[in-house]
Amino acid sequence: MKINPKNITKAMLISLLMTYLTVFVEYKMPPTPPYTAEFMPDEVLVGGLPFYFIEDHQGISPVNSLQSNPIDLLLSQIDVFYWDKFLINWWFWLSLVLLVLFLKNMLKRSQLNH
Protein backbone atom coordinates (compact mmCIF):
# COMPACT_ATOMS: atom_id res chain seq x y z
CA MET A 1 0.00 0.00 0.00
CA LYS A 2 1.32 3.40 -0.98
CA ILE A 3 1.58 6.05 1.69
CA ASN A 4 0.27 9.35 0.43
CA PRO A 5 1.70 12.39 2.31
CA LYS A 6 -1.58 14.24 1.75
CA ASN A 7 -3.47 11.48 3.58
CA ILE A 8 -0.98 11.54 6.47
CA THR A 9 -1.27 15.33 6.75
CA LYS A 10 -5.06 15.10 6.58
CA ALA A 11 -5.06 12.40 9.27
CA MET A 12 -2.79 14.51 11.50
CA LEU A 13 -5.05 17.56 11.18
CA ILE A 14 -8.25 15.57 11.74
CA SER A 15 -6.77 13.91 14.83
CA LEU A 16 -5.59 17.28 16.15
CA LEU A 17 -9.13 18.64 15.74
CA MET A 18 -10.62 15.56 17.42
CA THR A 19 -8.17 15.91 20.31
CA TYR A 20 -9.10 19.57 20.73
CA LEU A 21 -12.83 18.78 20.63
CA THR A 22 -12.41 16.41 23.58
CA VAL A 23 -11.76 19.48 25.76
CA PHE A 24 -15.56 19.78 25.80
CA VAL A 25 -15.81 16.32 27.42
CA GLU A 26 -15.60 17.48 31.03
CA TYR A 27 -15.65 15.30 34.12
CA LYS A 28 -14.56 15.55 37.74
CA MET A 29 -11.81 13.60 39.44
CA PRO A 30 -9.64 13.76 42.58
CA PRO A 31 -7.04 16.55 42.47
CA THR A 32 -3.40 16.00 41.55
CA PRO A 33 -0.42 17.96 42.91
CA PRO A 34 0.50 20.91 43.29
CA TYR A 35 -2.40 21.45 45.71
CA THR A 36 -1.41 22.28 49.27
CA ALA A 37 -2.87 20.49 52.28
CA GLU A 38 -4.92 23.51 53.41
CA PHE A 39 -6.38 24.01 49.94
CA MET A 40 -7.29 20.53 48.77
CA PRO A 41 -10.60 20.41 46.89
CA ASP A 42 -12.60 17.19 46.81
CA GLU A 43 -12.80 17.17 43.03
CA VAL A 44 -11.45 19.19 40.13
CA LEU A 45 -12.86 19.62 36.65
CA VAL A 46 -10.77 18.06 33.88
CA GLY A 47 -11.19 17.79 30.12
CA GLY A 48 -9.94 15.47 27.41
CA LEU A 49 -10.70 12.01 26.15
CA PRO A 50 -9.49 9.23 26.56
CA PHE A 51 -7.04 10.91 28.98
CA TYR A 52 -7.54 14.33 30.51
CA PHE A 53 -4.97 16.92 29.44
CA ILE A 54 -6.45 20.08 30.91
CA GLU A 55 -7.28 20.61 34.56
CA ASP A 56 -9.20 23.41 36.25
CA HIS A 57 -6.62 25.27 38.33
CA GLN A 58 -8.19 26.09 41.69
CA GLY A 59 -7.47 29.58 42.94
CA ILE A 60 -6.71 31.15 39.55
CA SER A 61 -9.37 29.88 37.17
CA PRO A 62 -13.08 30.58 37.64
CA VAL A 63 -14.41 27.59 39.57
CA ASN A 64 -15.59 24.63 37.48
CA SER A 65 -14.67 26.13 34.13
CA LEU A 66 -12.12 25.07 31.54
CA GLN A 67 -10.58 27.23 28.84
CA SER A 68 -11.87 26.10 25.45
CA ASN A 69 -10.23 28.77 23.30
CA PRO A 70 -6.97 27.21 22.01
CA ILE A 71 -5.01 30.47 22.31
CA ASP A 72 -6.17 31.06 25.89
CA LEU A 73 -5.58 27.42 26.67
CA LEU A 74 -1.90 27.59 25.71
CA LEU A 75 -0.99 31.16 26.64
CA SER A 76 -3.06 32.21 29.65
CA GLN A 77 -2.03 29.41 32.03
CA ILE A 78 -5.32 29.88 33.87
CA ASP A 79 -5.88 26.13 33.68
CA VAL A 80 -3.21 23.44 33.92
CA PHE A 81 -2.32 22.03 30.49
CA TYR A 82 -0.46 18.70 30.32
CA TRP A 83 1.52 18.44 27.07
CA ASP A 84 2.43 14.78 27.62
CA LYS A 85 -1.20 13.72 28.04
CA PHE A 86 -2.21 15.93 25.12
CA LEU A 87 0.31 14.15 22.89
CA ILE A 88 -0.88 10.73 24.07
CA ASN A 89 -4.46 11.75 23.21
CA TRP A 90 -3.35 13.05 19.83
CA TRP A 91 -1.51 9.80 19.06
CA PHE A 92 -4.59 7.85 20.12
CA TRP A 93 -6.87 9.80 17.78
CA LEU A 94 -4.24 9.73 15.01
CA SER A 95 -4.05 5.94 15.20
CA LEU A 96 -7.86 5.71 14.99
CA VAL A 97 -8.02 8.05 11.99
CA LEU A 98 -5.22 6.14 10.23
CA LEU A 99 -6.99 2.86 10.94
CA VAL A 100 -10.23 4.19 9.45
CA LEU A 101 -8.38 5.46 6.36
CA PHE A 102 -6.62 2.11 5.99
CA LEU A 103 -9.88 0.15 6.28
CA LYS A 104 -11.60 2.52 3.86
CA ASN A 105 -8.77 2.00 1.37
CA MET A 106 -8.96 -1.80 1.77
CA LEU A 107 -12.73 -1.74 1.25
CA LYS A 108 -12.36 0.38 -1.87
CA ARG A 109 -9.75 -2.04 -3.29
CA SER A 110 -11.88 -5.09 -2.54
CA GLN A 111 -14.85 -3.49 -4.31
CA LEU A 112 -12.69 -2.74 -7.35
CA ASN A 113 -11.53 -6.36 -7.54
CA HIS A 114 -15.09 -7.73 -7.65
Backbone as CSV, one residue per row, in Angstrom:
resi,resn,N_x,N_y,N_z,CA_x,CA_y,CA_z,C_x,C_y,C_z
1,MET,0.844,-1.182,0.000,0.000,0.000,0.000,0.884,1.238,0.000
2,LYS,0.575,2.152,-0.889,1.323,3.397,-0.983,0.903,4.362,0.120
3,ILE,1.882,5.040,0.677,1.581,6.055,1.692,1.571,7.411,1.005
4,ASN,0.445,8.049,1.051,0.275,9.354,0.435,0.484,10.428,1.500
5,PRO,1.467,11.330,1.305,1.702,12.387,2.306,0.475,13.259,2.568
6,LYS,-0.365,13.448,1.550,-1.585,14.242,1.753,-2.512,13.551,2.749
7,ASN,-2.614,12.216,2.646,-3.465,11.477,3.582,-2.919,11.542,4.999
8,ILE,-1.598,11.460,5.138,-0.979,11.541,6.466,-1.230,12.921,7.066
9,THR,-1.037,13.964,6.267,-1.272,15.330,6.746,-2.737,15.518,7.125
10,LYS,-3.629,15.011,6.290,-5.064,15.102,6.580,-5.391,14.367,7.880
11,ALA,-4.817,13.184,8.047,-5.060,12.405,9.268,-4.531,13.139,10.496
12,MET,-3.370,13.776,10.368,-2.795,14.513,11.498,-3.688,15.693,11.886
13,LEU,-4.194,16.411,10.896,-5.054,17.564,11.185,-6.399,17.132,11.760
14,ILE,-6.974,16.066,11.217,-8.250,15.568,11.744,-8.081,15.110,13.188
15,SER,-6.990,14.396,13.462,-6.770,13.909,14.829,-6.485,15.060,15.790
16,LEU,-5.821,16.104,15.314,-5.592,17.284,16.149,-6.921,17.958,16.485
17,LEU,-7.802,18.068,15.503,-9.128,18.642,15.741,-9.930,17.774,16.707
18,MET,-9.882,16.463,16.524,-10.616,15.564,17.417,-10.081,15.659,18.845
19,THR,-8.765,15.766,18.982,-8.165,15.912,20.309,-8.638,17.203,20.958
20,TYR,-8.636,18.288,20.192,-9.098,19.568,20.728,-10.569,19.493,21.139
21,LEU,-11.396,18.854,20.328,-12.829,18.784,20.632,-13.109,18.019,21.919
22,THR,-12.189,17.148,22.331,-12.411,16.411,23.576,-12.260,17.295,24.806
23,VAL,-11.795,18.543,24.634,-11.763,19.484,25.761,-13.180,19.699,26.288
24,PHE,-14.167,19.568,25.413,-15.555,19.781,25.804,-16.144,18.581,26.538
25,VAL,-15.394,17.481,26.613,-15.808,16.325,27.419,-15.235,16.562,28.812
26,GLU,-16.056,17.108,29.694,-15.599,17.483,31.032,-16.103,16.478,32.057
27,TYR,-15.262,16.176,33.019,-15.651,15.304,34.124,-14.824,15.687,35.339
28,LYS,-15.251,15.214,36.497,-14.561,15.550,37.745,-13.768,14.350,38.228
29,MET,-12.646,14.658,38.885,-11.808,13.604,39.441,-11.049,14.148,40.642
30,PRO,-10.424,13.282,41.436,-9.636,13.762,42.578,-8.483,14.643,42.097
31,PRO,-8.106,15.633,42.888,-7.039,16.549,42.472,-5.671,15.880,42.443
32,THR,-4.799,16.434,41.620,-3.403,15.999,41.548,-2.537,17.134,42.075
33,PRO,-1.282,16.869,42.449,-0.415,17.962,42.911,-0.370,19.047,41.851
34,PRO,-0.174,20.275,42.160,0.500,20.910,43.287,-0.421,21.517,44.326
35,TYR,-1.523,20.901,44.683,-2.403,21.453,45.706,-1.764,21.307,47.085
36,THR,-1.936,22.334,47.911,-1.407,22.282,49.275,-2.434,21.628,50.188
37,ALA,-1.995,21.207,51.345,-2.874,20.488,52.275,-4.045,21.355,52.733
38,GLU,-3.817,22.666,52.936,-4.916,23.514,53.411,-5.901,23.865,52.296
39,PHE,-5.481,23.723,51.056,-6.381,24.010,49.939,-6.461,22.785,49.038
40,MET,-7.159,21.773,49.524,-7.294,20.533,48.765,-8.767,20.313,48.456
41,PRO,-9.196,20.629,47.228,-10.601,20.409,46.891,-10.914,18.916,46.798
42,ASP,-12.188,18.592,46.932,-12.600,17.189,46.813,-12.456,16.690,45.381
43,GLU,-12.853,17.529,44.440,-12.799,17.166,43.031,-12.387,18.378,42.215
44,VAL,-11.758,18.126,41.072,-11.448,19.195,40.128,-12.029,18.815,38.774
45,LEU,-12.326,19.827,37.986,-12.864,19.624,36.653,-11.708,19.396,35.686
46,VAL,-11.801,18.356,34.875,-10.772,18.061,33.882,-11.448,17.867,32.531
47,GLY,-10.660,17.979,31.463,-11.188,17.789,30.121,-10.212,17.030,29.254
48,GLY,-10.742,16.275,28.329,-9.945,15.474,27.407,-10.424,14.041,27.407
49,LEU,-10.260,13.385,26.283,-10.700,12.005,26.150,-9.760,11.285,25.202
50,PRO,-9.242,10.145,25.461,-9.490,9.228,26.562,-8.753,9.603,27.849
51,PHE,-7.761,10.464,27.783,-7.041,10.911,28.980,-7.230,12.417,29.117
52,TYR,-7.383,12.882,30.346,-7.538,14.330,30.512,-6.187,14.998,30.273
53,PHE,-6.202,16.163,29.652,-4.972,16.918,29.437,-5.108,18.373,29.843
54,ILE,-6.266,18.745,30.359,-6.452,20.084,30.907,-7.195,19.944,32.226
55,GLU,-6.722,20.704,33.210,-7.285,20.612,34.557,-7.614,22.009,35.054
56,ASP,-8.774,22.141,35.664,-9.196,23.411,36.247,-8.250,23.743,37.394
57,HIS,-7.579,24.878,37.300,-6.619,25.271,38.331,-7.340,26.052,39.412
58,GLN,-7.480,25.455,40.575,-8.187,26.090,41.688,-7.402,27.309,42.171
59,GLY,-8.102,28.384,42.415,-7.471,29.584,42.944,-7.173,30.616,41.876
60,ILE,-6.983,30.206,40.630,-6.708,31.148,39.545,-7.888,31.190,38.580
61,SER,-8.300,30.021,38.156,-9.373,29.885,37.172,-10.729,30.070,37.841
62,PRO,-11.721,30.597,37.095,-13.081,30.579,37.642,-13.472,29.132,37.967
63,VAL,-14.122,28.937,39.081,-14.415,27.588,39.570,-15.262,26.817,38.565
64,ASN,-14.888,25.555,38.380,-15.591,24.630,37.484,-15.747,25.162,36.064
65,SER,-14.659,25.704,35.525,-14.670,26.133,34.132,-13.317,25.801,33.514
66,LEU,-13.348,25.368,32.275,-12.125,25.071,31.538,-12.023,26.016,30.354
67,GLN,-10.803,26.413,30.021,-10.582,27.231,28.840,-10.834,26.373,27.606
68,SER,-11.636,26.847,26.680,-11.871,26.099,25.453,-11.260,26.786,24.238
69,ASN,-10.905,28.056,24.373,-10.234,28.768,23.295,-8.783,28.284,23.229
70,PRO,-8.323,27.771,22.075,-6.968,27.211,22.015,-5.870,28.207,22.370
71,ILE,-6.036,29.472,21.992,-5.013,30.474,22.309,-4.964,30.705,23.817
72,ASP,-6.120,30.894,24.433,-6.170,31.064,25.888,-5.650,29.830,26.603
73,LEU,-5.981,28.684,26.062,-5.576,27.420,26.667,-4.058,27.326,26.780
74,LEU,-3.360,27.725,25.732,-1.904,27.592,25.712,-1.175,28.774,26.337
75,LEU,-1.730,29.970,26.216,-0.995,31.159,26.640,-1.376,31.702,28.010
76,SER,-2.620,31.544,28.424,-3.063,32.209,29.647,-2.607,31.510,30.918
77,GLN,-2.421,30.214,30.876,-2.032,29.411,32.035,-3.026,29.559,33.186
78,ILE,-4.279,29.839,32.850,-5.324,29.879,33.874,-5.640,28.467,34.326
79,ASP,-5.680,27.541,33.379,-5.878,26.130,33.684,-4.564,25.391,33.446
80,VAL,-4.436,24.223,34.049,-3.209,23.436,33.922,-3.315,22.594,32.655
81,PHE,-2.351,22.766,31.760,-2.318,22.032,30.494,-1.163,21.040,30.547
82,TYR,-1.474,19.762,30.286,-0.461,18.704,30.318,-0.100,18.313,28.885
83,TRP,1.082,18.739,28.440,1.521,18.442,27.074,1.667,16.947,26.836
84,ASP,2.207,16.217,27.817,2.428,14.785,27.621,1.107,14.046,27.411
85,LYS,0.104,14.369,28.200,-1.204,13.721,28.043,-1.901,14.178,26.760
86,PHE,-1.669,15.435,26.384,-2.214,15.926,25.121,-1.638,15.130,23.953
87,LEU,-0.330,14.912,23.965,0.308,14.151,22.886,-0.159,12.702,22.860
88,ILE,-0.358,12.104,24.024,-0.881,10.732,24.072,-2.284,10.693,23.465
89,ASN,-3.115,11.671,23.810,-4.456,11.749,23.213,-4.378,11.921,21.704
90,TRP,-3.490,12.807,21.264,-3.347,13.052,19.828,-2.903,11.785,19.110
91,TRP,-1.947,11.060,19.673,-1.508,9.799,19.059,-2.643,8.776,19.039
92,PHE,-3.446,8.752,20.085,-4.594,7.849,20.122,-5.545,8.154,18.971
93,TRP,-5.940,9.429,18.846,-6.872,9.798,17.781,-6.236,9.647,16.408
94,LEU,-4.942,9.916,16.283,-4.242,9.729,15.012,-4.272,8.264,14.598
95,SER,-4.031,7.370,15.540,-4.055,5.945,15.201,-5.454,5.508,14.767
96,LEU,-6.493,6.042,15.406,-7.858,5.705,14.985,-8.172,6.238,13.590
97,VAL,-7.765,7.463,13.314,-8.016,8.047,11.990,-7.258,7.266,10.923
98,LEU,-5.995,6.923,11.197,-5.218,6.143,10.230,-5.828,4.763,10.014
99,LEU,-6.328,4.159,11.070,-6.985,2.858,10.944,-8.232,2.961,10.064
100,VAL,-9.028,3.995,10.268,-10.230,4.191,9.449,-9.848,4.417,7.988
101,LEU,-8.823,5.232,7.734,-8.382,5.461,6.357,-7.869,4.176,5.722
102,PHE,-7.138,3.379,6.488,-6.620,2.108,5.987,-7.766,1.158,5.643
103,LEU,-8.743,1.036,6.535,-9.883,0.153,6.282,-10.719,0.642,5.098
104,LYS,-10.866,1.948,4.989,-11.595,2.524,3.857,-10.885,2.196,2.549
105,ASN,-9.564,2.302,2.549,-8.769,1.996,1.365,-8.875,0.512,1.012
106,MET,-8.831,-0.360,2.024,-8.963,-1.795,1.771,-10.340,-2.128,1.206
107,LEU,-11.380,-1.503,1.731,-12.733,-1.737,1.248,-12.877,-1.284,-0.201
108,LYS,-12.299,-0.135,-0.510,-12.356,0.382,-1.870,-11.652,-0.574,-2.837
109,ARG,-10.488,-1.098,-2.432,-9.750,-2.036,-3.288,-10.504,-3.344,-3.473
110,SER,-11.139,-3.825,-2.415,-11.878,-5.086,-2.539,-13.099,-4.918,-3.446
111,GLN,-13.713,-3.743,-3.436,-14.854,-3.492,-4.315,-14.413,-3.365,-5.766
112,LEU,-13.204,-2.852,-5.991,-12.687,-2.739,-7.354,-12.329,-4.105,-7.929
113,ASN,-11.929,-5.033,-7.078,-11.531,-6.363,-7.536,-12.730,-7.244,-7.855
114,HIS,-13.902,-6.885,-7.393,-15.087,-7.726,-7.646,-15.880,-7.198,-8.762
